[in-house]
Amino acid sequence: MKLAMTLMVRDEADIVGAMIDHHLEQGVDTLIVTDNGSVDGTTEILEDYAARGQLVLHHDPEHRKQQATTVTRMAREAAVQHGADWVLNADADEFWLPAADGSTLKETFDRIPVSIRAFDVPVHDMIGPAASSGSGLQRLRYRDLRSVEALNAVGLKAHATHDVAHVGDPEVEVVQGNHFVSIDSRGPVPAGLEIEVLHFPWRSWEQYSRKVRNAGSAYDASDLTPSPNHHGMRDYRRLLDGVLYPLYLCRHPDDAAIEAGLASGEYVLDTRIADRIPSPVPDVPVDPANADEQRAFGLAMADLDRCLAQADDRAAREAAARGLAEQELAATRHEIQALHQQLARMHSRRVVRLTDGAARLLRGRRG
């Protein structure tokens, strides 16, 4: 049985080496990697692995959100050129593992019948205290099991979407985001052979702000049109407005919140990566100056964001009910977007309390 993994990566120098080492140790036979014009040292890291014959490296410097096309090409290459029986399409911040500890990916996939063809793989977001920089593999040791309501309270929409494992197929199509493929599942994975992913999307402010800028600018340069509530694009607008850092802070629990979350079941300790894979970049704590104020502003902004989203949904429902023209609905949404811009101006003046007032005002208008 041959197990292959594809990876399209851009500017992930703080974690990509650890991710590759992990999957090589897990028995992945073939790693096919496309570097998407990295400028932070990722290219050099990948070239070193390629020179040692540990991965196949391609280069695609275009930044136009062409992930679906690129990953489809690599997945087909895995089947045609490398004879892969199973293919895993991964991101640099994902660590794939057997759900049952004690065996490797290679050993587990060797026991999964290829007649299944494809199956969903749950993705668990890993969380921990915020940091200014660093890989965070020893700091982010908790599975995030917060409810959707709790995620919304800190400006997040939902947990990560599942991934998918599929058999090697020269005609496979991979959808943007790697979460779906053209191959249908023909049955469940046998009990005890389940696969899961530990996901490290927010490792540090330095990493996350760069990731948001890269993704948002790539969408701007592409022909794709993300939805108005697209989480990454919302964060991109916040980054451009200078108000993303407070949200980054409030999304990460401090020690007291972690202790409470462990007691309530919102967080679950999982040290399988922390115990096995050292962090390539040491952690640097966030600057404590004004951190509490910034965190409070982030929470207030998330509260207002929920109000704005609800107002937008209500406007859409009312427009549909009254048969309003699309341009009238667009004008309503433009008014809502203007509140976002006002929020950015409020932050620049550090008038945090006005955010609470704006949220209350909007709730009153909505009522």
N, C-alpha and C positions, 0 to 999 in steps of 0.2 A: 504494500500500500504506500502510495506517494502522497504526501501532504504538502500543499503549496499555500503561500500567503502573498497577497499583493498589498502594496502600500504606496499611496501618493502622499508626498510630504512637502511642506514648505515651512521653513524657519522653526524647526523643532529640536534645535541642538541640545536643549536642556534635558531631553528625554529619549530621543530616537535611538541612541546607543544602548541604553538600558532596555528599551523595548525590543530591539533586535536580539540582544543577548538572551533575553528571556525566551523568545520564541525559538531560537536555535537550541537552547537547553531543553525546551519542550518537544524537540524532535521534528520541527518543521524542516522538510527536505529542501524546499526551494523558496527563496524569498525574491520576489520581483518588485523592484522599487523604482518609482518615478519621482525624481526631484523636480519640484515645481518652482525653479528659479530662486532657491534659498540664498540668503545673503548673510546669515548669522553663524556660519560654520557648519551647517547641516550637510552641505555638499561635500565638504572635505571629510567629514565623518563617514558618509556613505561611500565615498571613493576608497577609503581605507578598507572597509569591509569588502568592497568589490575586488580590490587588488589581492585580497587574501582568498578570493573565490567563495565568499560566504553569502553573496547575493548577486543578483543580476541588476545592473543599474542603467536606467534610462534618464534622459533629461528632456524636460518640457518647460521652457521658461515663460510660456504664455500664462497670464493671470486673467482668465475669462470664465472661471467656474466650469471648466471642462472635465470635472471629475468623472461624470458618467461615461464619457467617451474614453477617457484615459484608463479607468479601472476596467471597463469592458475589454479593452485591448489587452491589458495585462492578464485578466482572467482567462481569455481565450489562449493567450500565449502559454499560460500554465498548463492548459489541457493539451494543446497541439505540440509544443516544443519540449515540454517537460513531463508529459504523461501523468499529470496529476489526477489522482482518484478523487481527492477532496480539495476544494479551494476556499480560503478564508480571505475576504476582502476587509482589510483592517485600516484603522487610522493610527497615527503615531502615538496617540494618548491612550491606546487600548492594549490591555494585557489579557489575552485569551487563556482560559484555564479549564480543566475538567472541574465540574461542580463538586465531585467527590475527590477529596485530596488523597494523594498516595499513588497516582499514576500521571503520566504525561499526556499531552495532546496526541502525540503519535500513537501511544498505546491505546488511547481511548478511541480515536478514529479508526484504528485498525479493527475494532470490534463493532463499529456502527455499520450496518449494511448499506451499501451504496444504492440499494433499491429504494431507499427513502428519498433519494434525489436531492432534497433540500430541507432545511429546518431552521426555525427562528432560534436565535441565541440571545438570551436576556443580557442587557447591559446595565451594570450597577455603577452609578456615579459615586466616586470616592471624595470625601470631604474632610476638612480639618481646619485649623486656624489659618488665617490669611498670612501672606508673606510678601515682602517687597520683591524678592527674586529667589530662585532655587527650584530644583526639580520636585521636591516635596514628597518623595515616595515614602519616607519615614514619618512625615508629618500628616499626610492625608491617609489615615488608617481606618476611616469609618465609612461604611456603606450608608448612603443617604437614603433613608426611608421616610422622609417627611411627606406629609400629605400634600396634595395639590394646593390646598388652601394655604398651608404653611410655606410652600414654595412661592406662591403668588405674593405672600406678605413680604418677601425679600426680592421681588422683581423677577422671579423665574416663572416660566409658564408650565413646565412639566419636566419629568425625568427623561433621560435619554431614550430614544427609540431603539428597539431591538436590532441586532445585526442578523445576518443569515449566513449559514454555511451551505455550500452546494457542491455537487459532483462536478468534476472537470467536464466541460462541454465546449466544443469549438464554436458554438453559435449562441452562447449565453449572452444576455444583456443585463448589465448592472445599472440600476437606477441611481440618479444623483443622491449622494449621501450614504451609499452602500447598504441601505436598509432593506432593499427588495431586489430580487432578480427575476428573470423570465422563467425560471425553472420551478414548477409546482412541487410542493411537498406531497409525498405519497405515504405518509405515516409518521407516527411519533418516534422519537429517539427511545431506544430501550431503556428501561429504568436502570439507574446507576451509571449511565453513560452520558448524562447531560453535560453540556458545555455552557460556560458563561464568560462574561467579559467584565473586568474591572477597569473603569473609565476614569481618567485623570484630566478633565477638561480645563480646570481653573487652578493651575499650579502656583502661580504667583501673579502679582499685578503686572510685572514686566512682561511676562509671557502672555497673559490674557489680553492686555491692551494691544499688544502686537498682533495677536491672533484675530481680534475683532477688526483691527485696521486692515489686515490682509484680506480677510473674508469680505468685508464691506466694500473695499476698493475693487475687488475682483468682480463682485456683483455689479458695481457701477460700470465696469468695463465690458460686461457680458450682455448678451441679448436676453437673459433671463429676467423675469419680473417676479421678485419675491412678494408674498402677500403683505398687506399693510401691517399685520401683526407678527411678521417674521422675527423671531427672537434675536437672531444675529444682527439683522438690519436695525432693529430698535437699539441694540447696544452700540452699533456703529454710529447712529445719530447721536446717542448720548456721548460717545467718545469725542465726536467732532464738536459737541456743545460744551465739553469739559465737565460733564457730570457723571461719568461712568465710575470713577474711583470710589465714591461713596457707596454705590451699589455693589461693587466688588467687595468692599469691606463688610457690608451688612449681610451678604450671602454666606459668609464664613463664620461659624460659631466660635466663640471664645471658650476658655476652659470650663467656665460655669455652665454654658449652654451645652457643651459636649457631655458633661456629667449628667445634666438633666435629661438630655436626649438619650443617653445610654439607659437611664432608668425607665424612660417612657417607651423605649423601642424605636424612637425616631432615628437613632444611629446604632449601628451594629459594628463592633470591632472586627476587622478583617486584616490580619497582618501577613498574609501569604506573600504579597509583593514586598512589603516593608522588611520582612525577615530574610528575603532571598536576593533582592536586587538593590545594590547601593545607588544612591542618588548621584548622577554625574555632576550636578551643580549644587553646592551647599546652600542651605536656606539662609536668607537674610530677613530678619523680622521687619514688619512695617514700622514706619516712624510713629512713635506714640503721640507726637504732638498733634493735637486736634483730631486724633483718631476717633474719640467718642463723639465729637461733634459731627465729623464726616459720616460716621456710622448712623447717627440719628437722622441726618439729612437723607441718607440712602433709604432708610425705612420710610420716612415721610414721602420721598419721591415715589417709592414703590406703591404706597397707599394712593397717591394721586394717579399713578399710572393705571391702577385697577379701576379707578373712577373714570378715567379717560376711555379705557377699553370698553367699559360698560356703556358709556355714553355713545361711543362709536357703534356698538352693537345695537343699541336702541335706535339710533338714527337710521341704521340700515333696515331694521324691522319696520320702522314707521314709513320709510321711503318705499319699501316694497308694498306695504298696506295701502298707501295712497297713490302708488304708481308714479312716484316722482321720477323725473328724468335723471339720467346718470350725472349730468353736470350739476344738478341741484344737490345730489348726494355728495358729490365731490366737494362742493362748497362747504357743506356741513363738516365734512372731514377736515377740510382746510382750517376751519375755525378751531377744531379740536387740536390740530397740529400746532396752531398758534399758541395754545396753552402750554405745549411742550417747550416751545421757544421762550415763553415767559418764565417757565420754570428754570431754564438755564440762566436767564438774566438774574433771577432771584438768587441762585446759587452764587453767581459771581459777586453779589453784594453781601453774601453770607447771611441772608435774612431767612433763616430756617423756619422760624415760627410762621412766616407767611405761607409756607407750603401747607401746613396744617389748615390754615384759614382757607386757602384755595381749594383744598380737598373738601372741607365742610361746605364751602359755597357751591361746589359742583354737585355734591350730594343733594343739597337743597334744591338746585335747579332740576336735578334728575327726578326728585320726588314730586 
